[in-house]
Amino acid sequence: MDHNITTVNSPTILFSWLDHSMFGLMLVISTIIGIYFGCFGSRQRTKNEYLLGNKKMSIFPIAMSLTASHISGITLLGAPSEIYTFGTQYWMMCLAACIVCAVVAIAYMPVFYRLQLTSTYEVC
């Protein structure tokens, strides 16, 4: 049996010096921030300080943290291709997510706040 396997010649994609330098710069900056706050930053002594920022953070860093934890890199890459491939039905999921976020903020968060819980695992 003769199996003919055809291959597609795809161009080789390589990092340029600018890509390598930006990647290295990002790693160096992240390392410096980690070392600074590890050695000179304030220590978190209680779970409220560690998990809740001692409840002294403003809205902006909290919103950015929630957004970054909710939207992953896979979502950023996959959502446009999903919409391109299968149409705009994907927006129905976004609408449902907005409704769920509103219900959680109105119904569940006040209960967690009054009970001073930091996690759903503390309920049981």
N, C-alpha and C positions, 0 to 999 in steps of 0.2 A: 504494500500500500504506500502510495506516495502522497504525503500530506504537504500541500503547499501553504505555507504560512506567510502571509503578506504583512509587512511592517510598514508603518507610516513614519516617514522621516520627519520628526519634529525638531524644531530648533532647540539647541541647548541654551537654557537660561542660567546665567551666572550672575553672582553679585559683582557689582562694580566696586571701586575703591570707596565711592560715596556710600553705598549700601553697607559695606563692612564698617566704615567709620561711624555711621549713624547707629548701627547695632552695638558696636563697642561702646560708644558714648552713652547709650541707654543703659547698658549693663554697669558702666562705671558710676553713673549718677544714681542708679538704684542701689548699688553697693554702698556708696557714700551716705545716702539717706539712711539705710539700715544700720550702718556702723554708728552714725551720729546719734540716732535715737536709741540704739542699744547701749551706748556708752554715756551719753550726756543728756538724754531725754528723761522726762519724769517717769517714775516707776508707777505702774498700776498695782495697787495693793489689795483692792477688793474687786469683786466681780462687777460691781456697778461701774467702777473706773475702767475696767478692761472692756466689758461688753457694751456699756452704754455711754462711754465717754463722760461719766459722772453726771450725765444729763445736762451738760453745759455747752453742747455743740449747737451751732446755728443750723438753719434749715438747709443751706446750700451743700455742705459736705455730707449731710445725711442723705439728701436726695441723690447726689452723685454716687454715693456708695451703694444705695439701693438700685440705682439704674445700672451700675457696672456689674453688680451681682446678678441682676435679672437678665440682662442682655449679654449673651456670651459672644465670643468670636465666631462660633459656628452659626449663631443666629444672624449675625451681621453678614456672613458670607452666604448663608443658605436661604434667607428670606427673599432677596431679590431674584435668585434663580428659581425658587418655588413659585413666585408670582409670574415670572416670565414663562415658565413651563406650563403651569396649570391654571393660570388666570388669577383674577383678583379675589377669589373665594378666601384666600389667606386673610383678608381684612376682617372676615367674620370672626376669626380667632382673636384678632386684635381688639375687636369690639367686645367680645366675651371677656378678655383679660381686663379691660377697663372697667366693666361691670363688676367683676370679681374683686378688683382692687378697691372699688368704692364700697362694696358690701363689707369687706374685711376692715376697712378704715372706720366704717360707721358702727358695725356690729361687734367685731372682735377686739379691736385695738383698745377701746375704752376699758374693757374687762381686764385685759392684760395689764394695762396701766394702773388700774385701781388695785390689782392683786400684786403689783410690783414684780411681775414675772419677766424673765429675760428670754425664755424659750418655751415652746409648747410642751417640751418634755417635763417641765416643772409642774404641769397641771396634775399629773397622776400621782 
